[in-house]
Amino acid sequence: MLTATNILLAFILINGWTFVLFGWDKIQAEKFQWRVSEATLLKLALFGGSLGAYAGRALFRHKTRKQPFNSRLQAIAMIQLVGLTFCGVYFYEPGGLSTPAQAGQVQAFAQRSQSSAYYPNCTAARRAALSRRSRLPAVARSRWRWSRV
């Protein structure tokens, strides 16, 4: 089940694992033994371990001067930051869950089946879109319809 607790636990685990692998790779590099590939470290960072990667780099002073690795890790972190910002803006609700009644409504909404899901405030948005679409010429209306699929 996908809950906030499970997501947080997965986030902590992936960051912890990334941090540990950075330390392991540093130890192996000093011993001239088998090492963790850069691709593996970058994949872990991509799947949510950016904080662990940056913490591991700082604490172990590992992979700090390798330029292709640095730029790729920074790109991954920026993509994740943009994604989190988008999610924060997209799912932001001005009132938040300030009262227990609102929290109960959200919980009741989450327990409904997906087939009969009700999306509040969609009616007004649909009406606005339809009124906007009806003012467009016929060619633009067909493009509008296909661009929304």
ROSE-4610 file (N, C-alpha, C; in Angstrom, 1 decimal, always signed):
// ROSE-4610
residu = [M/M/M/L/L/L/T/T/T/A/A/A/T/T/T/N/N/N/I/I/I/L/L/L/L/L/L/A/A/A/F/F/F/I/I/I/L/L/L/I/I/I/N/N/N/G/G/G/W/W/W/T/T/T/F/F/F/V/V/V/L/L/L/F/F/F/G/G/G/W/W/W/D/D/D/K/K/K/I/I/I/Q/Q/Q/A/A/A/E/E/E/K/K/K/F/F/F/Q/Q/Q/W/W/W/R/R/R/V/V/V/S/S/S/E/E/E/A/A/A/T/T/T/L/L/L/L/L/L/K/K/K/L/L/L/A/A/A/L/L/L/F/F/F/G/G/G/G/G/G/S/S/S/L/L/L/G/G/G/A/A/A/Y/Y/Y/A/A/A/G/G/G/R/R/R/A/A/A/L/L/L/F/F/F/R/R/R/H/H/H/K/K/K/T/T/T/R/R/R/K/K/K/Q/Q/Q/P/P/P/F/F/F/N/N/N/S/S/S/R/R/R/L/L/L/Q/Q/Q/A/A/A/I/I/I/A/A/A/M/M/M/I/I/I/Q/Q/Q/L/L/L/V/V/V/G/G/G/L/L/L/T/T/T/F/F/F/C/C/C/G/G/G/V/V/V/Y/Y/Y/F/F/F/Y/Y/Y/E/E/E/P/P/P/G/G/G/G/G/G/L/L/L/S/S/S/T/T/T/P/P/P/A/A/A/Q/Q/Q/A/A/A/G/G/G/Q/Q/Q/V/V/V/Q/Q/Q/A/A/A/F/F/F/A/A/A/Q/Q/Q/R/R/R/S/S/S/Q/Q/Q/S/S/S/S/S/S/A/A/A/Y/Y/Y/Y/Y/Y/P/P/P/N/N/N/C/C/C/T/T/T/A/A/A/A/A/A/R/R/R/R/R/R/A/A/A/A/A/A/L/L/L/S/S/S/R/R/R/R/R/R/S/S/S/R/R/R/L/L/L/P/P/P/A/A/A/V/V/V/A/A/A/R/R/R/S/S/S/R/R/R/W/W/W/R/R/R/W/W/W/S/S/S/R/R/R/V/V/V]
num = [1/1/1/2/2/2/3/3/3/4/4/4/5/5/5/6/6/6/7/7/7/8/8/8/9/9/9/10/10/10/11/11/11/12/12/12/13/13/13/14/14/14/15/15/15/16/16/16/17/17/17/18/18/18/19/19/19/20/20/20/21/21/21/22/22/22/23/23/23/24/24/24/25/25/25/26/26/26/27/27/27/28/28/28/29/29/29/30/30/30/31/31/31/32/32/32/33/33/33/34/34/34/35/35/35/36/36/36/37/37/37/38/38/38/39/39/39/40/40/40/41/41/41/42/42/42/43/43/43/44/44/44/45/45/45/46/46/46/47/47/47/48/48/48/49/49/49/50/50/50/51/51/51/52/52/52/53/53/53/54/54/54/55/55/55/56/56/56/57/57/57/58/58/58/59/59/59/60/60/60/61/61/61/62/62/62/63/63/63/64/64/64/65/65/65/66/66/66/67/67/67/68/68/68/69/69/69/70/70/70/71/71/71/72/72/72/73/73/73/74/74/74/75/75/75/76/76/76/77/77/77/78/78/78/79/79/79/80/80/80/81/81/81/82/82/82/83/83/83/84/84/84/85/85/85/86/86/86/87/87/87/88/88/88/89/89/89/90/90/90/91/91/91/92/92/92/93/93/93/94/94/94/95/95/95/96/96/96/97/97/97/98/98/98/99/99/99/100/100/100/101/101/101/102/102/102/103/103/103/104/104/104/105/105/105/106/106/106/107/107/107/108/108/108/109/109/109/110/110/110/111/111/111/112/112/112/113/113/113/114/114/114/115/115/115/116/116/116/117/117/117/118/118/118/119/119/119/120/120/120/121/121/121/122/122/122/123/123/123/124/124/124/125/125/125/126/126/126/127/127/127/128/128/128/129/129/129/130/130/130/131/131/131/132/132/132/133/133/133/134/134/134/135/135/135/136/136/136/137/137/137/138/138/138/139/139/139/140/140/140/141/141/141/142/142/142/143/143/143/144/144/144/145/145/145/146/146/146/147/147/147/148/148/148/149/149/149]
x = [+0.8/+0.0/+0.9/+0.5/+1.3/+0.8/+1.5/+1.2/+2.4/+2.2/+3.2/+4.3/+4.0/+5.0/+5.8/+5.2/+6.0/+6.9/+6.4/+7.2/+8.4/+8.2/+9.3/+10.3/+9.8/+10.7/+11.5/+10.9/+11.7/+12.7/+12.4/+13.3/+14.5/+14.2/+15.3/+16.2/+15.6/+16.4/+17.2/+16.7/+17.5/+18.6/+18.4/+19.4/+20.5/+20.1/+21.0/+21.9/+21.2/+22.0/+23.0/+22.6/+23.5/+24.7/+24.4/+25.4/+26.4/+25.9/+26.8/+27.6/+27.0/+27.8/+28.9/+28.7/+29.7/+30.9/+30.6/+31.6/+32.4/+31.6/+32.2/+33.1/+32.7/+33.4/+34.7/+34.7/+35.9/+36.9/+36.4/+37.3/+37.9/+37.1/+37.6/+38.6/+38.4/+39.3/+40.7/+40.7/+41.9/+42.7/+42.0/+42.6/+42.9/+42.6/+42.7/+42.0/+40.8/+40.0/+38.8/+37.9/+36.7/+35.9/+35.3/+34.6/+33.2/+32.4/+31.0/+31.1/+30.4/+30.5/+29.8/+30.3/+29.7/+28.2/+27.9/+26.6/+25.6/+26.1/+25.3/+25.0/+26.1/+25.9/+25.0/+25.1/+24.2/+22.7/+22.6/+21.2/+20.5/+21.3/+20.7/+20.4/+21.2/+20.9/+19.6/+19.5/+18.3/+17.1/+17.1/+15.9/+15.6/+16.2/+15.8/+17.0/+18.2/+19.2/+20.2/+19.7/+20.6/+21.1/+20.3/+20.8/+21.9/+21.7/+22.7/+24.0/+23.8/+25.0/+25.8/+25.1/+25.8/+26.4/+25.7/+26.3/+27.5/+27.4/+28.5/+29.7/+29.5/+30.6/+31.3/+30.5/+31.0/+31.8/+31.1/+31.8/+33.0/+32.9/+34.0/+35.0/+34.7/+35.5/+35.8/+34.7/+34.8/+34.1/+34.6/+34.1/+33.8/+34.6/+34.4/+35.1/+36.1/+36.8/+36.5/+35.8/+35.4/+34.4/+34.7/+33.8/+32.6/+32.7/+31.5/+30.5/+31.1/+30.2/+29.5/+30.3/+29.7/+28.6/+28.8/+27.8/+26.6/+26.7/+25.6/+24.8/+25.5/+24.9/+24.1/+24.7/+24.0/+22.8/+22.9/+21.7/+20.6/+20.9/+19.9/+19.3/+20.1/+19.5/+18.6/+19.0/+18.2/+16.8/+16.9/+15.7/+14.7/+15.3/+14.5/+13.9/+14.7/+14.2/+13.1/+13.2/+12.1/+10.9/+11.1/+10.0/+9.3/+10.0/+9.4/+8.7/+9.3/+8.6/+7.3/+7.3/+6.1/+5.0/+5.4/+4.5/+3.9/+4.8/+4.4/+3.4/+3.6/+2.7/+1.4/+1.5/+0.4/-0.6/+0.0/-0.8/-1.1/-0.7/-0.8/-2.3/-2.8/-4.1/-4.1/-4.6/-4.4/-4.7/-5.8/-6.2/-5.5/-4.9/-4.2/-5.2/-4.7/-5.5/-5.6/-6.2/-6.1/-7.1/-8.2/-9.1/-9.3/-9.7/-9.9/-11.0/-12.0/-13.0/-12.5/-11.6/-11.0/-10.1/-9.4/-8.6/-9.5/-10.6/-11.6/-12.1/-12.3/-12.8/-11.8/-10.5/-9.4/-9.3/-9.4/-9.3/-10.5/-11.7/-12.8/-12.7/-12.1/-11.8/-10.8/-9.8/-8.8/-9.3/-10.3/-10.9/-11.9/-12.3/-13.2/-12.5/-13.2/-12.6/-12.3/-11.3/-10.8/-11.9/-12.7/-13.7/-14.8/-15.0/-16.1/-15.4/-14.2/-13.5/-14.2/-14.3/-14.9/-13.8/-13.6/-12.6/-13.2/-13.1/-13.7/-13.1/-14.0/-13.6/-13.3/-13.6/-13.4/-14.5/-15.7/-16.8/-16.6/-16.1/-15.8/-14.7/-13.7/-12.6/-13.1/-13.9/-14.5/-15.3/-16.2/-17.0/-16.2/-15.1/-14.3/-13.6/-13.1/-12.5/-13.4/-14.7/-15.6/-16.0/-16.2/-16.5/-15.3/-14.1/-12.9/-12.9/-13.2/-13.1/-14.2/-15.4/-16.4/-16.2/-15.3/-14.9/-13.9/-13.2/-12.2/-12.8/-12.1/-12.6/-12.6/-13.3/-13.4/-12.1/-11.1/-9.8/-9.1/-9.1/-8.5/-9.1/-10.5/-11.2/-10.7/-10.5/-10.1/-8.7/-7.8/-6.4/-6.5/-7.4/-7.5/-7.9/-8.8/-9.3/-8.2/-7.4/-6.4/-5.2/-5.0/-3.8/-4.1/-5.3/-5.7/-5.8/-5.6/-5.8/-4.6]
y = [-1.2/+0.0/+1.2/+2.2/+3.4/+4.5/+4.6/+5.6/+6.5/+7.6/+8.6/+7.9/+7.1/+6.4/+5.5/+4.7/+3.8/+4.6/+5.7/+6.5/+7.1/+7.6/+8.1/+7.0/+5.8/+4.7/+4.3/+4.3/+4.0/+5.0/+6.3/+7.4/+7.3/+7.0/+6.8/+5.6/+4.5/+3.3/+3.6/+4.2/+4.4/+5.4/+6.4/+7.4/+6.7/+5.9/+5.2/+4.2/+3.5/+2.5/+3.3/+4.4/+5.2/+5.7/+6.2/+6.7/+5.6/+4.4/+3.2/+2.8/+2.8/+2.4/+3.4/+4.7/+5.7/+5.4/+5.1/+4.7/+3.5/+2.5/+1.2/+1.4/+2.2/+2.5/+3.2/+4.1/+4.8/+3.8/+2.9/+2.0/+1.0/+0.6/-0.3/+0.4/+1.7/+2.5/+2.6/+2.8/+2.9/+1.6/+0.5/-0.9/-1.4/-0.6/-1.0/-2.3/-2.5/-3.7/-3.4/-4.4/-4.2/-3.1/-2.3/-1.1/-1.1/-0.2/+0.0/+0.9/+0.6/+1.4/+2.7/+3.7/+5.0/+4.9/+4.1/+3.9/+3.5/+2.6/+2.1/+3.3/+4.0/+5.1/+6.2/+6.5/+7.4/+6.9/+5.6/+5.1/+5.2/+4.9/+5.0/+6.5/+7.4/+8.8/+9.2/+8.6/+8.9/+8.4/+7.2/+6.7/+7.2/+8.4/+9.0/+9.2/+8.7/+8.7/+9.9/+11.0/+12.2/+12.7/+12.8/+13.3/+12.4/+11.1/+10.1/+10.2/+10.5/+10.6/+11.9/+13.0/+14.2/+14.1/+13.4/+13.2/+12.3/+11.2/+10.3/+11.0/+11.8/+12.5/+13.5/+14.2/+15.1/+14.4/+13.4/+12.8/+11.9/+11.2/+10.3/+11.0/+12.2/+12.9/+12.0/+11.5/+10.6/+11.1/+10.9/+11.3/+12.8/+13.6/+15.1/+15.8/+15.2/+15.8/+15.2/+14.1/+13.5/+14.3/+15.1/+16.0/+15.4/+14.4/+13.8/+13.3/+12.7/+12.2/+13.4/+14.4/+15.6/+16.2/+16.5/+17.1/+16.2/+15.0/+14.1/+14.0/+14.0/+14.0/+15.3/+16.4/+17.7/+17.7/+17.2/+17.2/+16.3/+15.2/+14.3/+15.1/+15.7/+16.5/+17.6/+18.3/+19.4/+18.9/+17.7/+17.1/+16.8/+16.2/+15.8/+17.0/+18.1/+19.3/+19.9/+19.9/+20.5/+19.6/+18.3/+17.4/+17.5/+17.7/+17.9/+19.3/+20.3/+21.6/+21.5/+20.8/+20.6/+19.9/+18.8/+18.1/+19.0/+19.7/+20.6/+21.7/+22.2/+23.2/+22.5/+21.4/+20.7/+20.2/+19.6/+19.0/+20.0/+21.2/+22.2/+22.5/+22.5/+22.9/+24.1/+25.3/+26.5/+26.3/+25.6/+25.5/+24.4/+23.4/+22.3/+21.4/+20.6/+19.8/+20.4/+21.6/+22.3/+21.8/+21.1/+20.7/+19.2/+18.5/+17.1/+16.7/+17.6/+17.3/+17.2/+18.1/+18.0/+16.8/+16.4/+15.2/+14.0/+14.0/+12.9/+12.8/+13.9/+14.0/+13.4/+13.7/+13.2/+11.7/+11.3/+9.8/+9.1/+9.6/+9.0/+9.0/+10.0/+10.1/+9.0/+8.8/+7.9/+6.4/+6.2/+4.8/+4.5/+5.4/+5.1/+4.3/+3.5/+2.8/+3.7/+3.4/+4.2/+4.3/+3.3/+3.4/+4.5/+4.7/+5.7/+6.9/+7.2/+8.3/+9.7/+10.5/+11.8/+12.9/+13.7/+14.8/+16.1/+16.7/+17.9/+19.1/+20.1/+21.3/+21.0/+19.9/+19.6/+20.2/+20.3/+20.8/+22.2/+23.0/+24.4/+24.5/+23.7/+23.6/+23.1/+22.1/+21.5/+22.6/+23.3/+24.3/+25.4/+25.8/+26.9/+26.4/+25.2/+24.6/+24.5/+24.1/+24.0/+25.3/+26.3/+27.7/+28.2/+28.0/+28.4/+27.7/+26.4/+25.6/+26.1/+26.4/+26.8/+28.1/+28.9/+30.2/+30.0/+28.8/+28.6/+28.2/+28.5/+28.0/+26.5/+25.9/+24.4/+23.7/+24.2/+23.5/+23.5/+24.7/+24.8/+23.9/+23.7/+22.8/+21.4/+20.9/+19.6/+19.4/+20.4/+20.3/+20.3/+21.1/+21.2/+19.9/+19.2/+17.9/+16.9/+16.8/+15.8/+16.1/+17.3/+17.7/+17.3/+17.1/+16.8/+15.3/+14.5/+13.0/+12.4]
z = [+0.0/+0.0/+0.0/-0.8/-0.9/+0.0/+1.1/+2.1/+2.3/+3.0/+3.3/+4.1/+5.0/+5.8/+5.0/+4.1/+3.2/+2.3/+1.8/+0.9/+1.6/+2.8/+3.7/+4.0/+4.3/+4.7/+3.4/+2.3/+1.0/+0.8/+1.0/+0.8/+1.7/+3.0/+3.9/+3.6/+3.2/+2.8/+1.6/+0.5/-0.7/-0.4/+0.4/+0.7/+1.6/+2.6/+3.4/+2.6/+1.7/+0.9/+0.0/-0.6/-1.4/-0.6/+0.6/+1.5/+1.8/+2.1/+2.5/+1.3/+0.1/-1.1/-1.5/-1.2/-1.4/-0.5/+0.8/+1.7/+1.3/+0.9/+0.5/-0.7/-1.7/-2.8/-2.5/-1.5/-1.1/-0.4/+0.4/+1.1/+0.0/-0.9/-2.0/-2.9/-3.1/-4.0/-3.3/-2.0/-1.2/-1.2/-1.2/-1.2/-2.6/-3.7/-5.1/-5.3/-4.8/-5.0/-5.9/-6.0/-6.8/-6.3/-7.2/-6.8/-7.3/-6.8/-7.3/-8.5/-9.5/-10.8/-10.6/-11.3/-11.3/-11.8/-12.7/-13.2/-12.1/-11.2/-10.1/-9.1/-8.8/-7.9/-8.5/-9.7/-10.4/-10.4/-10.7/-10.7/-9.3/-8.3/-6.9/-6.7/-7.1/-6.9/-7.7/-8.9/-9.7/-9.1/-8.5/-7.9/-6.5/-6.1/-4.9/-3.9/-4.2/-3.2/-3.4/-3.9/-4.1/-2.8/-1.8/-0.5/+0.1/+0.0/+0.4/-0.4/-1.7/-2.5/-2.1/-1.9/-1.6/-0.2/+0.8/+2.1/+2.1/+1.3/+1.1/+0.5/-0.5/-1.1/-0.1/+0.7/+1.6/+2.7/+3.3/+4.5/+4.1/+3.0/+2.6/+1.7/+1.2/+0.2/-1.0/-1.5/-2.6/-3.8/-5.0/-6.3/-6.3/-5.7/-5.6/-6.8/-7.4/-8.5/-9.9/-10.0/-11.3/-12.0/-13.0/-13.6/-14.3/-15.1/-15.6/-14.6/-13.5/-12.4/-11.7/-11.4/-10.7/-11.5/-12.8/-13.6/-13.7/-13.8/-13.9/-12.6/-11.5/-10.2/-10.0/-10.4/-10.2/-11.1/-12.3/-13.2/-12.6/-12.0/-11.4/-10.2/-9.4/-8.3/-8.7/-9.8/-10.3/-10.9/-11.6/-12.1/-10.9/-9.9/-8.7/-8.0/-7.9/-7.3/-8.1/-9.4/-10.3/-10.1/-10.1/-9.9/-8.6/-7.5/-6.2/-6.2/-6.8/-6.9/-7.6/-8.8/-9.5/-8.7/-8.0/-7.2/-6.1/-5.5/-4.4/-4.9/-6.1/-6.7/-7.1/-7.8/-8.3/-7.2/-6.2/-5.1/-4.0/-4.1/-3.0/-2.8/-1.6/-1.3/-0.3/-0.7/+0.2/+1.6/+1.9/+3.3/+4.0/+3.3/+3.9/+4.6/+5.5/+6.3/+7.7/+7.8/+9.1/+10.1/+9.7/+10.7/+10.6/+11.7/+11.6/+10.6/+10.4/+9.5/+8.1/+7.7/+6.4/+6.3/+7.3/+7.3/+7.1/+7.7/+7.6/+6.2/+5.5/+4.1/+3.2/+3.4/+2.6/+2.8/+4.0/+4.3/+3.6/+3.7/+3.0/+1.5/+1.0/-0.5/-0.9/-0.1/-0.4/-0.4/+0.4/+0.6/-0.5/-1.3/-2.4/-3.5/-4.2/-5.3/-6.4/-7.2/-8.3/-9.4/-9.6/-10.6/-10.4/-9.1/-8.8/-8.1/-8.5/-7.8/-8.2/-7.3/-7.5/-7.3/-8.2/-8.1/-7.9/-6.6/-6.3/-7.1/-7.4/-8.1/-9.6/-10.1/-11.5/-12.4/-11.8/-12.6/-13.1/-12.3/-12.7/-13.7/-13.5/-14.5/-15.9/-15.8/-17.1/-17.8/-17.0/-17.7/-18.3/-17.6/-18.1/-19.4/-19.4/-20.6/-21.8/-21.5/-22.6/-23.1/-22.3/-22.7/-23.5/-23.1/-23.9/-25.2/-25.3/-26.5/-27.5/-27.0/-27.9/-28.6/-28.1/-28.7/-29.8/-29.9/-30.9/-32.2/-33.3/-34.6/-34.7/-35.7/-35.7/-35.8/-36.6/-36.7/-35.4/-34.7/-33.4/-32.4/-32.5/-31.6/-31.7/-33.0/-33.1/-32.6/-32.8/-32.3/-30.8/-30.2/-28.7/-28.2/-28.8/-28.4/-28.4/-29.5/-29.6/-28.8/-28.5/-27.6/-26.1/-25.8/-24.4/-24.1/-25.2/-25.0/-24.3]
